[in-house]
Amino acid sequence: MRPQPRRRVVRGVRPCPSRRVRLRAGRRVSHGSSSRAGRRPACERPRAAGRWRAEVVDVADGVPRVAQVVLDTTDARALAEFYRALLGLEYRAGDEPPAPGEPDPAGEDWLVLRPPPGGIQLAFQQVASLPPSTWPEGGVPQQMHLDCTVPDVAELDRQHRRALELGARLLRDRSDDPEEPLRVYADPAGHPFCVFVG
């Protein structure tokens, strides 16, 4: 049997994913358990300043897994609603919009949209200010962008109309490219994203 690949984390806050198993003193400890009843897992407990502690964490296939893409925005709720409608995602439990007129504390901080199985979730982090990308003109680079695929040009055109109706702005149109028809948009916060045939 091939040994599981491992990585060694020696300081700082460790990620706390639910599917990892930590090895302590030669025994396996599941994520939710602890050596003392009622204690949180070590990865969730604050660490004393200046202390070092090494821990081996098994990672499936020897590489990290992308859990989500996080987008900064000055209006987390509005941007989450844009991508929820565009991509057909659903809010994480507790992140749904409140009733009209009710306060929206989650919408002023951090929201998560969940995909169908096999997809990557999107998160939206509220920030005080954010200069929108000026790509392709220069000035403020795009830094990152989302690539979305559709099966054919007819669907590319249908999604083009939907994106504009939802508030996207067209940045580049290469829908007539015979090898890779695509369009690049800016979302309402200015982040570029692509929709292409693939």
C-alpha positions as CSV (number, residue, x, y, z in Angstrom):
1,M,0.0,0.0,0.0
2,R,1.4,3.4,-1.1
3,P,1.9,5.8,1.9
4,Q,-0.3,8.9,1.9
5,P,1.5,12.1,0.8
6,R,1.9,14.5,3.7
7,R,2.8,18.2,4.2
8,R,4.2,19.6,7.4
9,V,2.6,22.8,8.9
10,V,4.9,24.4,11.4
11,R,3.4,27.7,12.4
12,G,0.5,30.1,11.8
13,V,-3.1,29.3,11.5
14,R,-3.8,26.0,9.9
15,P,-6.7,25.4,7.6
16,C,-9.5,23.4,9.1
17,P,-11.1,21.3,6.3
18,S,-13.5,18.6,7.4
19,R,-12.1,15.8,5.2
20,R,-8.5,15.8,6.6
21,V,-7.3,13.5,9.3
22,R,-4.6,14.8,11.7
23,L,-1.9,12.5,13.1
24,R,-0.9,13.1,16.7
25,A,1.4,11.0,18.7
26,G,1.1,8.2,16.3
27,R,-2.7,8.0,16.4
28,R,-5.3,9.2,13.9
29,V,-7.7,11.9,15.2
30,S,-10.8,12.7,13.2
31,H,-11.5,16.4,12.5
32,G,-14.3,16.7,15.0
33,S,-12.8,14.8,17.9
34,S,-10.4,16.0,20.5
35,S,-8.3,14.5,23.2
36,R,-10.4,16.3,25.8
37,A,-14.2,16.3,25.8
38,G,-15.7,19.7,24.8
39,R,-12.5,21.1,23.3
40,R,-12.4,22.4,19.8
41,P,-10.0,20.8,17.3
42,A,-6.5,22.3,17.5
43,C,-6.9,24.0,14.1
44,E,-9.8,26.0,15.5
45,R,-8.1,27.1,18.8
46,P,-6.1,30.3,19.0
47,R,-2.4,29.7,19.4
48,A,-0.2,31.5,22.0
49,A,2.0,34.2,20.5
50,G,5.4,33.0,19.5
51,R,4.7,29.3,20.0
52,W,5.7,26.7,17.4
53,R,4.0,23.4,16.9
54,A,4.5,21.0,14.0
55,E,1.7,18.9,12.7
56,V,1.5,16.5,9.8
57,V,-1.7,16.8,7.7
58,D,-2.7,14.2,5.1
59,V,-3.8,15.8,1.8
60,A,-5.6,13.7,-0.8
61,D,-3.4,13.1,-3.9
62,G,-0.6,15.2,-2.3
63,V,-2.0,18.6,-3.4
64,P,-4.4,21.1,-1.9
65,R,-7.9,21.4,-3.2
66,V,-9.4,24.7,-4.3
67,A,-12.4,25.1,-1.9
68,Q,-13.7,28.5,-3.2
69,V,-12.9,31.6,-5.1
70,V,-13.3,34.8,-3.0
71,L,-14.2,38.1,-4.6
72,D,-13.7,41.4,-2.8
73,T,-16.5,43.8,-3.3
74,T,-18.0,47.0,-1.8
75,D,-21.5,45.4,-1.9
76,A,-21.3,41.7,-1.1
77,R,-25.1,41.1,-1.3
78,A,-25.4,42.7,-4.7
79,L,-22.5,40.9,-6.2
80,A,-23.6,37.6,-4.7
81,E,-27.1,38.1,-6.2
82,F,-25.5,38.8,-9.6
83,Y,-23.5,35.5,-9.6
84,R,-26.4,33.6,-8.0
85,A,-28.6,34.5,-10.9
86,L,-25.9,34.2,-13.6
87,L,-24.6,30.8,-12.6
88,G,-27.6,29.2,-10.9
89,L,-25.9,28.9,-7.5
90,E,-27.5,28.7,-4.0
91,Y,-26.7,30.4,-0.8
92,R,-25.0,28.6,2.0
93,A,-27.5,28.0,4.8
94,G,-27.7,31.3,6.8
95,D,-26.5,33.5,4.0
96,E,-29.8,33.9,2.2
97,P,-31.1,37.5,1.8
98,P,-33.2,38.7,4.7
99,A,-36.8,39.8,4.4
100,P,-37.3,43.2,2.9
101,G,-36.6,45.9,5.5
102,E,-34.7,43.6,7.8
103,P,-31.0,44.1,8.6
104,D,-28.5,42.1,6.6
105,P,-25.4,41.6,8.7
106,A,-24.1,38.7,6.6
107,G,-24.5,40.9,3.5
108,E,-22.2,43.5,5.0
109,D,-19.4,41.0,5.7
110,W,-19.1,37.6,4.0
111,L,-21.4,35.5,1.8
112,V,-21.0,32.1,0.2
113,L,-22.7,30.6,-2.9
114,R,-22.6,26.9,-3.3
115,P,-22.5,25.1,-6.6
116,P,-23.9,21.8,-7.8
117,P,-21.7,18.8,-6.9
118,G,-18.3,19.1,-8.5
119,G,-18.3,22.8,-8.8
120,I,-16.3,25.4,-6.9
121,Q,-18.1,27.7,-4.5
122,L,-17.8,31.5,-4.6
123,A,-17.5,33.7,-1.6
124,F,-17.9,37.5,-1.4
125,Q,-16.0,39.6,1.1
126,Q,-17.1,43.1,1.9
127,V,-14.4,45.8,1.7
128,A,-14.5,49.5,2.2
129,S,-13.2,50.4,-1.2
130,L,-12.1,48.6,-4.3
131,P,-10.9,50.2,-7.6
132,P,-12.5,48.3,-10.4
133,S,-10.3,46.7,-13.0
134,T,-9.6,48.8,-16.1
135,W,-8.5,45.9,-18.2
136,P,-7.9,45.7,-21.1
137,E,-7.0,49.5,-21.1
138,G,-4.3,49.2,-18.4
139,G,-4.0,51.1,-15.1
140,V,-5.7,48.6,-12.8
141,P,-5.1,45.0,-13.8
142,Q,-7.7,42.2,-13.7
143,Q,-5.6,40.3,-11.1
144,M,-7.9,37.3,-11.4
145,H,-11.0,36.3,-13.4
146,L,-13.6,33.6,-13.6
147,D,-13.8,31.4,-16.7
148,C,-17.2,30.0,-17.5
149,T,-18.0,27.5,-20.3
150,V,-21.0,26.9,-22.4
151,P,-21.5,24.0,-25.0
152,D,-22.0,26.0,-28.2
153,V,-22.3,29.4,-29.8
154,A,-26.1,29.5,-29.5
155,E,-25.8,29.1,-25.8
156,L,-23.0,31.7,-25.8
157,D,-25.4,34.2,-27.3
158,R,-28.2,33.3,-24.9
159,Q,-25.9,33.8,-21.9
160,H,-24.6,37.1,-23.4
161,R,-28.2,38.5,-23.2
162,R,-28.6,37.1,-19.7
163,A,-25.3,38.6,-18.5
164,L,-26.2,42.1,-19.8
165,E,-29.7,41.9,-18.3
166,L,-28.2,41.0,-14.9
167,G,-25.8,44.0,-15.0
168,A,-22.6,42.8,-16.6
169,R,-20.7,45.1,-19.0
170,L,-19.1,43.7,-22.2
171,L,-15.4,44.2,-22.3
172,R,-14.4,42.1,-25.3
173,D,-16.3,40.2,-28.0
174,R,-14.5,37.3,-29.7
175,S,-17.7,35.3,-30.4
176,D,-16.7,35.0,-34.0
177,D,-13.4,33.3,-33.2
178,P,-13.6,29.9,-35.0
179,E,-11.2,28.2,-32.5
180,E,-12.5,29.5,-29.2
181,P,-15.6,31.8,-29.3
182,L,-15.7,33.9,-26.2
183,R,-16.9,37.1,-24.6
184,V,-15.3,38.9,-21.6
185,Y,-17.4,40.9,-19.2
186,A,-17.0,43.0,-16.1
187,D,-19.4,42.1,-13.2
188,P,-21.1,44.9,-11.3
189,A,-18.1,45.3,-9.1
190,G,-15.7,45.5,-12.0
191,H,-14.2,41.9,-11.8
192,P,-13.7,40.5,-15.3
193,F,-15.1,37.1,-16.2
194,C,-15.2,35.1,-19.4
195,V,-17.9,33.0,-21.0
196,F,-16.5,30.7,-23.8
197,V,-17.4,27.7,-25.8
198,G,-15.5,24.8,-24.4
